[in-house]
């Protein structure tokens, strides 16, 4: 019985350390080159319900884009960043 308890404690400790393993920051933020922008388009449409006017790549380590939606007369600007395998979309106030 004593060995069983220590074996269970050891297994739980191994699960804790296995769950806390670090991935490189580049792996979490990287977007495969073959990925198209269907996911971005779908995410923007779901969030804003507006047509996309333009998409401009922003410089930096992460995959980030400035997305303009709405109409040319009344544009809305959003920052779209690929984060943890999904698009993070935030409105930019200009």
C-alpha positions as CSV (number, residue, x, y, z in Angstrom):
1,X,0.0,0.0,0.0
2,X,2.9,2.4,0.8
3,X,4.4,1.8,-2.6
4,X,1.1,2.4,-4.3
5,X,0.7,5.8,-2.7
6,X,4.2,6.9,-3.6
7,X,3.7,5.6,-7.2
8,X,0.5,7.7,-7.5
9,X,2.3,10.8,-6.0
10,X,5.1,10.3,-8.5
11,X,2.7,9.9,-11.4
12,X,0.8,13.1,-10.4
13,X,4.1,15.0,-10.1
14,X,5.1,13.8,-13.6
15,X,1.8,15.0,-15.0
16,X,2.2,18.4,-13.4
17,X,5.7,18.9,-15.0
18,X,4.5,17.5,-18.3
19,X,1.6,19.9,-18.4
20,X,3.9,22.8,-17.7
21,X,6.3,22.3,-20.5
22,X,7.2,25.4,-22.4
23,X,6.8,25.8,-26.1
24,X,8.9,28.3,-27.9
25,X,7.1,31.7,-28.3
26,X,7.6,31.4,-32.1
27,X,5.7,28.1,-32.2
28,X,2.7,29.6,-30.5
29,X,2.6,32.7,-32.7
30,X,3.7,31.2,-36.0
31,X,1.3,30.9,-38.8
32,X,2.1,28.3,-41.4
33,X,3.1,29.8,-44.8
34,X,0.5,27.6,-46.5
35,X,-2.4,29.0,-44.4
36,X,-4.8,31.1,-46.3
37,X,-6.9,33.9,-44.9
38,X,-10.2,32.1,-44.8
39,X,-10.0,31.8,-41.1
40,X,-9.3,35.5,-40.8
41,X,-12.1,36.4,-43.1
42,X,-14.5,34.2,-41.2
43,X,-13.4,35.6,-37.9
44,X,-13.7,39.2,-39.1
45,X,-17.2,38.6,-40.6
46,X,-18.3,36.9,-37.3
47,X,-17.0,39.8,-35.2
48,X,-18.0,42.8,-37.3
49,X,-20.5,41.7,-39.9
50,X,-18.9,44.1,-42.3
51,X,-17.1,43.7,-45.6
52,X,-13.3,43.7,-45.5
53,X,-11.8,46.7,-47.5
54,X,-8.1,46.0,-47.0
55,X,-5.6,43.9,-45.1
56,X,-2.0,45.2,-44.4
57,X,0.7,43.2,-42.8
58,X,2.3,44.8,-39.7
59,X,6.0,44.4,-39.0
60,X,7.1,42.4,-35.9
61,X,7.8,38.9,-34.7
62,X,4.1,37.8,-34.5
63,X,1.8,37.5,-37.4
64,X,-0.2,40.7,-37.3
65,X,-2.4,42.5,-39.8
66,X,-4.3,45.8,-39.9
67,X,-7.7,45.0,-41.3
68,X,-10.1,47.8,-42.5
69,X,-13.8,46.9,-42.7
70,X,-17.0,48.8,-43.4
71,X,-17.1,51.3,-46.3
72,X,-14.6,53.8,-47.6
73,X,-16.8,56.6,-46.3
74,X,-17.0,55.0,-42.8
75,X,-14.0,52.6,-42.3
76,X,-13.4,50.7,-39.1
77,X,-9.8,49.6,-38.3
78,X,-8.9,46.3,-36.5
79,X,-5.6,44.7,-35.4
80,X,-5.7,41.0,-36.2
81,X,-3.0,38.8,-34.6
82,X,-2.5,35.1,-34.9
83,X,-2.3,34.0,-31.2
84,X,-2.5,30.4,-29.8
85,X,-3.8,29.0,-33.1
86,X,-6.6,31.5,-33.6
87,X,-7.1,35.1,-34.7
88,X,-7.2,37.7,-31.9
89,X,-9.1,40.7,-33.3
90,X,-9.2,44.1,-31.5
91,X,-10.6,47.4,-32.7
92,X,-8.2,50.2,-33.2
93,X,-9.5,53.7,-32.4
94,X,-8.1,56.3,-34.8
